[in-house]
Amino acid sequence: MTAANAHLPLSQSWPAFVVVEGPIGVGKTTLARKLATSFGSDLMLEGAEANPFLEKFYENPRVAAFPTQLHFLLQRARQLRAIKQDDMFAPVRVADYLIEKDRLFAELTLDADELDLYNQVYATLTIDTPKPDLVVYLQAPVEVLLDRIAQRGIRHEHMIEAAYLQRLSDAYVRFFYQYADAPLLIVNATDIDFANSEADYQLLLERILRNRNGRHYFNPGQVL
């Protein structure tokens, strides 16, 4: 056991591949980083800052949507292939994206012809990609997402409109309503500050470690 995960119980086992998901601004990358530290694990990030088309997309979605989406798809598929290649070492891994969510964004932003081509590429790149052992899906109202986006101060994210965030949040709800490919923990992230409160983070970590199968819901505001 490393110093990073020394606070976890010695008898505690944890999922080998944990994915944190949710709409822009909900805190998925922050939580993924903290989980990776707790587990002493590898961390896979979608690396939005490395996508050269993303700022152009927020400026003009119609023009830049297709290259933006293809860049993310290629990057994510490459990372997941690396998991398969290194599987013999079986380290714990934490990611801040689920590969299937790539199609969620594509369906929101691409026209019919672009989506058809995208789906062909997606089907080729995602054959036999590893499935998570646990997905943590973070939810929060649009006004909370907008506030958190403003607080983190990434310039091009200030162009994100409430209407787009609402459509994205609704798409996540529909997607996870029928998601059954891995155990799922749905978290109301409105009133939990796992970024700045160690007590809040430990509360969430305990629930993550406890939920290893099925579908579960965690509303910290109702915890006594």
Secondary structure, 3 states (H helix, E strand, C coil): CCHHHCCCCCCCCCCCEEEEECCCCCCHHHHHHHHHHHHCCEEECCCHHHCCCHHHHHHCHHHHHHHHHHHHHHHHHHHHHHHHHCHHHCCCEEECCCCCHHHHHHHHHCCHHHHHHHHHHHHHHCCCCCCCCEEEEEECCHHHHHHHHHHHCCHHHHHCCHHHHHHHHHHHHHHHHCCCCCCEEEEECCCCCCCCCHHHHHHHHHHHHHCCCCEEEECHHHCC
